[in-house]
Amino acid sequence: MKKKLLALNVAVILLCIAFAACLSGCDGFGMLWKNVSTYEELIARYFWNDDGGYSVKLTADIDCEFATITPLLLGKTFDGQGHTIKNAVVKAEYGYASFFHEITQTIKNVTFENITVQGAGRCDAIVAAAGCKEISNVHVKNSKLTATQTIRDARYACFIGGIFGGTRDGWEDDSLIDCVITDCTVENTEIVLNECKSDKINQAEIFIGGIAGGCSKISGCRVENCNISAVSSDMWCTPFVGGVVGTVSGGVENTGSVNNVLTATALYYKKEMFSMYSTSTVYCGGIAARVLPVKYAEVLGINYCFAEDNEITAQSTGSVYAGGLLGYITKLGVNQCYAKSNSIIMDNFKSGNKDDDIKRRCGGLIGSAANNSITSCFVYNDKGLFEFTFPTFKNSSKVAGLVAGIGNITVSKCATFNAEEQINSSTTDEFCPAEIDNLTNCYVSSIQFGNACGCETLDEDFWNSPNSLKSKLALTNGYWKFDKGIPYFDFSM
């Protein structure tokens, strides 16, 4: 009996201790959390444990005073509670380089300022290179990420992002890790991948974006005043550079890219006695370089997005897909989006024995689109779409006001304004190539660059009548503003 009473007393005491501990360190759902208010506490590395992990909460701004750190083990969840972490240098001798280690799955409510990341692995980011499932209300300012990488296994892609990197979740269906990113911004930040190459005779892919290299869904995000670039010095590496995301599998909504410099470069070219090789394909877009649906993922498409005042340069000795909004998209719709005052340049073509396979496509909205619909979108091309090196092979190159590469698409209620002498290539079209089959209720500012696809002509005065454009293009969402000049999005509503 005494043994039973003793065991009962011990159990009660342990329960009381656990209850007291939970009162001081639980979040109401049984997850332990720790408050962090100093640099010393931040780098103390609270480890993820078998009971579900710690939830770390930031209770004060932290100045790291330019200390050099390795990716921090900060638990399963990190809540910045609106605070700022600034002045840190992140290095990783191998693996992933980012502020957070990959065990952290949720990051929210925090600003990073003046953070420098020196990448050493195949996935790098200023905030989280990999592992995250959810990132929300995270902001990066005045920071820099630089990586020089060799992809050591051709199965692996290289993911670089201002906030999130990304890793592949499966190989067969080209799926991506299921990370959802909402209400995040990156501004005044440089994201550069230098001389990426592969040590395998197999094509590897390089994904780089202002918000993420790759993810499943993005909503409510902005990238502004950033320099984002990727250089491949190997024929087996394909760069995908997006103002917001390199590659996305579910879609992007309510998101903008403004005043960024985007550069995708593939320099490789080899000429031998019996063969010539062009480089790998280059993809570049103001919002996304590439958009693909993934099996079992929620499909959003591209909705209420805009790219404005960006400088986009796609340099390749071979194929190019470049667009003011998107480089390439398939099987997902584009709805109520616009691209305005972007400068887009294709360059560096060299003729080789694979010329018949080369495709160079540059569109004011989309470089190339296949098996999808484009509705209620417009492009204001007043800064130019240019081809600097003119190929003369069979397929040539195509530059068009809306979409340059076409494959079974439907276009309705769309319009392009093309300033005189601002579209220049060996093949140019006012709107889309002539082979488009399903086009209704579309408009151009004039007919001076080739195919207008039967679009109605609207003069320049009409373009300065936003309510008229609203009616013509069925612009219905509350984000649209029509009180001055060309319609634009106001996401402050």
N, C-alpha and C positions, 0 to 999 in steps of 0.2 A: 504493500500500500504506500509506504514511504517513497519507494522508487517511482511509483506512478505519480505521486504528488510532486516529487522533484522534477520529473520529466515535464509535467504540466506547467510548473512554475518557469522552467527554462524556456518552454515554448512560448509562454505568455510574454516573458521578458524579451525574447528575440522578436516577437511580433510587434511589441511596443517600440523596440529600437528601429525596426524596419519602417513602422508607421511614422515615427518621428523623423527618420531620414527622408521619407517620401514627402512629408510636409515641407521640409526645407529644400528638397531638390527634385520634386516630380512636377510634371507639367499637366497633371490632371488625367493623363492617359497612361500613367505608369512608367513613362520614359524619364530616366534620370537626366538632369541637366546641370550644367555648371555655368556660373557667371564669370565672365572674363572682362577685366577692365584695364589691364596693363600689358605691356609687351611681354614681360616675363610669364604672365599667365597664358598669353596667347601661344607662346612657343613651348609650353609645358607638355603639349601633345597628349590630350585626353584620348585614350584608345577606345576604339569600338569594341564592345564586349559581347559575349554570347547572349546577354539578356536584352538585346535590342539596341544597345549603344547609348551614348550620351547625346543630349541636345544642348549644344553650346550657345549661350546667349551673350552678346556683346552689350556691356552696360556703359561704355564710354568710348570716345574716339581714341584711337591708338596711333601714335607716331613711332614707327620702327627705327627712325633715325638712320636710315640707309644701311641697316644691318643686312647681311647676306644670310638667307635661310634656304632650306630645302622644303619641298612640299609638306605642309603641316597636317598631322593626324588630328583632326578637330571633330571627330565623332560623326555620327550618322546624319545629324541635322545641325545646321548653323543658322542662327537668326541674329542678324546684325542690329536689329531694332532701330534702324535709321542712322546708325553711327558710321564713321569713316575710318578706314585703315589706310595709312599713307607712308610713303618713303621707305620702300623695301626693295631689295634685290633678291630675285629667286633664281637658284641654279639647281640643276640636277645633272649629276655626272653620267647617269644612264636612265633609261625609262622615260617617264612623263615629267614635264616641267610645267608647274603651275603653283599658285599659292596654296591650293588645297590638294591633299592626297586624294586618290581615287575612291577611298572608302566613304567619303562624304556624299550622300545621295540627295540632300535637299539643302539649297543655299538661298537665303532671302534677306531682303531689307538691309543691304549694306552697300557702301560706296568704297571703291578703291581708287586712290589718287597717287600719281607719281610712283608707279610700280614698274620695275624693270625685270623682264623675264628673259633668261638666256636658255634657249631650248637645246636639248641634247638627245631627245628620244624621237619617237615617231608620232607622238601626240603632245601638243603644247598649247597653253592658254594662259592668260593673265590670272584668271580666277580658278577654273577647274579644267584639267586636261581630259579627264574621263571619269566614269563612275556615276555621274549625277543623273537622276531621274527628273528632277524639278529644280528650275532656277527662276526666281521671280524678284522683281524690284531690286535688281543688282545693277550697279552703275560703275563704269570705268572712265577715268579722266586722266589726261596728260601722262599717259603711260607708254611703254614700249616693249614689244616682244620681237626678239630676233632669233632665228633658228637656222642652222646649217646642218643638213641631215643627209644620211644615206639610208634608204629603205632596205633593211637587211633581209626581208622576206617579201617576195612579190605579192603574197596574199594580203599583206597588210597595206592599207592606205595610210597616208600621212594627213592628220587632221590638226589644223591650226586655227585658233579663234580668239577674238578679243575677250570673250567671257568664257566660252566653252570650246573644247577641242572636239572630241567625239571618237568613238571606235566602232568598228564593225561588230554587229551582233550575229551575223550569219553570212555565209559566202554565196550560197546558191542564188538567193533572190536579191542580193545586193542590199540587204536590210541594214539599218543603222541602229545604234543604241537608242532606246526609247527615252529621249530627253525632251521635255517640254519647257520652253523658255518664254516667259511673259513679262511685259512691262520693264524691259531692261534697256540701257543706253550705253553707247561707247562714243566718246568724243575726244578730239585732239590727241589721237593715239596712233602710233606707228606699229604695223604688224607686217613683218618681213620674213620670208623664207628664201634663203640664198642657196643656190647651187644644189638643189635636191637631185639625187641620183639613186639608181637601184643597182644592187650587185647581182641581180638575177636577170636572165634573158626572158623576161616577162614584163608586161606593162604594169606599172604601179601608178596609183592615182594620188594627186596632191590636192587636198581640199582646204581652202582658207577663206575666212569671212570675218567681217567686222564684229559680229556677235558670236558666230560659231563656225567651225569647220564643217560639221555635219550634225544634224539632229532630226527629230521627227516633226515638231511643230514649233512655230514662232508666232507670237501675237503681241501687239502693242509695243514694239521695239523701235529704236532709232539709232542710226549711226551717222555721225556728222564730223566733218573736218578731220578725216582720218586718211592715212596713207597705207594702203594695203597691197602687197605685191608678193608674187611667187615666181621664182626663176628655176627652170629645169635645165640642167646641162647634160641630160642623158636622154636618148631617144625612147627609153622605156618609161619615162615619167610624164604624166599628163596633168598639167595644172588647171584647177578649177578655182577661180577667184570671184567672190561675190561681195558686194558692199555690205550685205547683212549675213549671208550664209553661203558656204561653198556648195553644199548639196543638202537638200531637204526632202524628206520622204512623205510627209503628210500635208504640208502646206504652210503658207505665211499669210497672216491677216493684220490689218491696221498697222502697217509697218512702213517706215520710210528710210531713205538713204539720201543724204544731202551734202553736197560740196566735198566729196571724197575723191581721192586719186587712186584708181584701181588699175593694176598692171599685171597681166598674165603673160609670161614669157617662156618660150621653149626654143632654145638656141641650137639644139643639136642638128647637124647636117653632115652627112658623110658621103663622099664620092670615091668609088673604087673603080678598078679597071672594068669589072663586069656588072657593077650594080651601083645604084644611087639610092639614098634613103632620105626621105623627108622626116621631120620630127613627129612626135606625138601630137595629138590634137590639143588645142587650147580652148578653154571655155571662160567667158567673163560676162558678168551682168551686174547692173546697179543694185538689184536686190539679191538675186541668187544666180550662181553660175549654172546650176543644173537642178531640175525638179523632176523627181521620179516617184510614182506611187509604190508603196511596199505592201505586200500581201499582209492582210489582217490589220493593217494600220487604219486609224480614222482618217478619212480623206477630207481635207479642207480646201485644197486648191490655193490659188493666189487671189486674195480678195482685199480691196481697199488698201492697196499698196502704192507707193510712189517713189520715184527716183528723180532727183532734181539737181542740176548744176554739178554733175559728176564728170570727171575726166577718166574715160575708160580706154585703155590701150591693150589690144590683144596682139601679141607678136609671136609669130610662128612661121617656120619655113614650110609648114604643111597646112593642115585644116584649122579653121577658126570658127567658133560660134560665139558671137558677141551681140549683146542687146542692152538698150537703155535700162530695161527692167530685168530681163532674164536672158541668159545665154542659150539654154536649151530646156524644153519642157515637153513631157509626153503624158497623156492620159489624165491630166488634171486641168480643170478649167481656170481661166483667168477672167476675173470679173471686177468692174469698177476700179480700174487702176490707171495710172498715167505716168509717162516719162516726159520730162520737160527740161529743155536747155542742157542736155548732156552732149558732150563731145565724145565720139566713138571712133577709134582708129584701128584699122587692120594694117599690119606691116610685116616685113621680113620674109616674104615668100621667096623660095628658090625652087626652080624646076628640077624634077628628078624622074626616075622611072616609074614612080607610083602616082603620077599626076592624075590619072583617070579616077583614082580613089579619093583625091583631095576635094574637100568642100570648104569654102570660105564664105560664111554667112554673117551678115551684119544688119540688124534691124533696129529701128528707132525704139520699138517696144521689146521685141524678142528676136534673137538670132535665128533660131529654128524651133518649130513647133510641130508635133505629130499627134494625131488621134485625140484631139481635144477641142474645146470651144473657147473663143475669146469674145467677150461681150462688154459693151458699155465702157470701152477704154479709149484713151486718146494720147497722141504724141505731139509734142511741140518741138520740132527739130529746127532750132534757130542757131545752133552752134556747129552742127555738122556731123555727117557720117562719111568717113573717108577711107579709101584704100590707097595706101602709099606705094605699094609695089604691085603692079598689075600683072596677074598671071594670064597666060594666053592658051592654056590647055583646054581640053574639051568641055569640062564642067565650068570652067572659068570661076568667077566669084559673083556673089549677088549681094547688093545693098538695097534695102527697101525702107520706106518710111515707117511701116508697121512691123511686118514679119518678113524675113528674107528667105528662110527655108520652110517649105510647106510640105506637110504629109497628112492628108485626110483630116483637115480641120474645118470648123465652122466659125465664121466671123460675122458678128452682127452689131449694129449700133456703135461703130468705132470710127475714129476720125484721125487724120494726120494733117499737120501744118508743116510744110517744108519750105524754109526760107530759100530764096534764089541762090543758086550756086553753093548750097550747103550739103549737097549729096554728091559724092564723086567716087566712081568705081568703074571697072570695065563693063559691068552690067548694073544698071540702076533702075529702080521702080518707085513710082510715087507712093504706092500703097503696099502691095504684095505682088509676088510673081504671078504671071498670067495663069498658071496651072491651078490656082485655087478654085474649088468647085462650088462651095456653099457660102455665099456672101450676100448679106442683105442689109439695107439701110445704113450704108457707110458713106464717108465723106472725105474729100481732100480739099486742100486750099487752092490748088491749081493743077494743071497737067503739063509738066515740063520735064519729067525724068523717066518716061517710059510708061509701064503699065499702071493704070489707075483702077483697073478691075471693074470698070463700070460705076465707080463711086460718083455721087453727086458732088459738084464743085461748089465750095463755099468761099467767098472772098474774105480778105483779111479783116474787114470790119465785123463780119459775123463772129470771128474768133474773139473779138473783144466785146462780145455780147454774151456774157456767161449764162444768162437765163435762157437764151436761145440754144446754146449748146446743151444745157441741162435737159431741155425738152427733146432735142434731137437724139441725144445719147441715153436718155432715160436714166439720168444720174439721180438716184433716189435716196441714198443713205444720208443720215443726218450729219456725217462728217464733212460733206461737201459745203464749201463756201462759194457764194456767187456774187459778192458785193463789189468786186473790182477785177478787171482784166480776165485772164484765163482762170477757169475754175481751179480750186485747190482744196486740199484737205486741211481741216482744223480739228485736230484730235483732242483739243482742250475741252470740247463740249462734254 
